[in-house]
Amino acid sequence: MIRDPSTGREWGTAPQLAAALGNDVTPAMVRRWRDRDGLTTRAGYSPLDEAARIEAAKRLSPRGRPRPT
């Protein structure tokens, strides 16, 4: 993970974000968020805070496979 000193945001690759977000999140899920949900990606890195917001919305949604909250 890389911290942007000007904003304080943490950026990571899909596997790094998946590891930070929990054991039921996979790198493939993170990559799908980029393609389907507009997760910002620059040079292969995406912001953790943005990925966490997308993950929370997915986890709390009644659609898709149920996952623990």
C-alpha positions in Angstrom: 0.0 0.0 0.0 1.1 3.5 -0.8 0.0 6.6 1.1 -0.3 9.8 -0.9 1.4 12.5 1.3 -0.7 15.3 -0.1 -4.1 13.7 0.5 -3.4 11.0 3.0 -5.3 8.4 0.9 -3.9 4.9 0.8 -3.6 3.3 -2.7 -3.0 -0.3 -3.5 -3.2 -3.0 -6.1 -6.2 -5.3 -6.4 -4.6 -8.0 -4.2 -3.6 -5.4 -1.6 -7.0 -3.9 -1.4 -8.7 -7.3 -1.2 -6.4 -8.3 1.7 -7.2 -5.0 3.5 -11.0 -5.3 3.0 -11.4 -8.8 4.4 -10.9 -12.5 3.8 -14.1 -12.8 1.7 -13.0 -10.1 -0.8 -11.0 -11.4 -3.8 -8.7 -9.5 -6.2 -11.2 -10.4 -9.0 -14.0 -8.6 -7.1 -11.8 -5.5 -6.8 -11.1 -5.6 -10.5 -14.8 -5.9 -11.3 -15.5 -2.8 -9.2 -13.1 -1.0 -11.5 -15.0 -2.2 -14.6 -18.6 -2.0 -13.3 -18.6 0.5 -10.5 -16.1 3.1 -11.6 -13.3 2.4 -9.0 -10.6 4.9 -9.8 -7.4 3.2 -11.0 -4.1 4.9 -11.8 -1.0 2.9 -12.9 -2.6 -0.2 -11.4 -3.4 1.3 -8.0 -6.8 2.2 -6.6 -7.7 4.2 -3.4 -8.6 2.1 -0.4 -11.3 4.5 0.8 -13.2 4.4 -2.5 -12.9 0.6 -2.6 -14.2 0.4 1.0 -17.3 2.5 0.0 -18.0 0.2 -2.9 -17.6 -2.9 -0.8 -19.9 -1.6 1.9 -22.6 -0.8 -0.7 -22.2 -4.3 -2.2 -22.2 -6.1 1.2 -25.3 -4.3 2.4 -27.2 -4.6 -0.9 -30.1 -7.2 -1.0 -28.8 -8.3 -4.5 -26.2 -10.9 -5.2 -24.9 -13.7 -3.0 -25.3 -13.0 0.8 -22.1 -12.3 2.7 -21.7 -11.7 6.5 -21.9 -8.1 7.6 
